[in-house]
């Protein structure tokens, strides 16, 4: 009988010690409630509490990465898009995170969703696609202001993906293709213009030096002669034949 009492006492002591001793990690804090009244934060390390009189609630102080579900949004220029994001935040005031909000993770998630819809709804499609950094900063500032009373610090918000309707994707692809064609035509036209300028300059040089044209013809004939062809048709300028024709005319008159 005495042995049974000793065993019972030992079991009760073990239960009380396990309930009274809490180990708090370096990245955690515990809020202690004594008979329902908040008496402060404890940790890290070994924390002793009064069993059945004090209750504790742990809070993680590490950065939390939270995905914001895709939201249906309408931009200022009436384009329907689906936008999702990721939010990085952490608890900087554990007491406020325990006392001022029921579930700070869920509350931050819902606030990020509504803020994402509001900010996208105040932006145009071009801003959403081309000014992502400014959009991220605007969302971060708004969410951080909303979570500040809860002891939450939002360090970063990143918009991950923007999904456009199929019709809008086809229209943007056609616009991009048209823009590429326009640039190609402009480059081609600039090349033609520069080539025409060079040809006009060459024509002015040749017109001032008639012998240059004859040399050019001879150079062309030399390059053609290297080809493996049996017949070469080569246009001969009349000014090259003029001296020959004059001599032949004089010889006929002499006869």
C-alpha positions, 0 to 999 in steps of 0.5 A: 500500500505504501509503495502505491502511494509513493508511485502516485506521488512520483507521478503527480510530481512528474506531471507538475514539473512537466507542466511547470517547466517550459523550454523556449527557443532563441527565436521564440517568446512566450506570453504568460497569462496568470488567471487570465491576466497578461503578466509579460513575456518570457524567454528564451531559455528555461521558463517556470510557470505555476501549473494550472494558474498560469498559461502560456502562448508562444510566438515565433519571431522569425520571418514568415513567408506567406503566399497571397492567393491569386486575386481577380482585379480590374485595372484603371483601363478596364482590363481584368487580370489575376495577380498573386504575390508573396509577403515577407513579415515578422513579429517585432512586438510579441505582446501586441501580436498576442493581445491585439489580434486573434490570429496575426498570420490570417489577419495579415493574409486577408489584409494583403489580399484586399490591399493587392486588389485595391492597388492593382485597381488603381493602376493601369495595365502598363504600370502593372507590367512595367513598373513592378517595383513601384507597385510592390513598394506601394503594397508593402507600405499599405500592408505595413501600416495596417499591421503595425498596431499588431506588432507586425513588420512587413519587410517585403512584398513581391508580385509573382505573376500577372495573368492576362485574358487570352484576347489581351495576350493575342492583342499584345503579341500582335502589337509587339510584332507590329512594333518589330516590323516598324523598327525593321522598316525604319532601319531598312529605310535608314540604310537605303538613305545612307546608301543613296547618300554614298552613291550620290557622293560617288557620282559627284566624284566620278562626274568631276573626274571622267577617267575614274569611270573608265577605271571603274569599268576596267576594274569590273571587266577584270573581276568578271574575267576571273569567272568561269564563263564562256561569254561575257557581255560587258557594256562599253561606254561611248566616251571610251570609243570616241577617240577610236571613232574620231581616228577612223573618221579622219582616216576615211576622209583622207582616203 
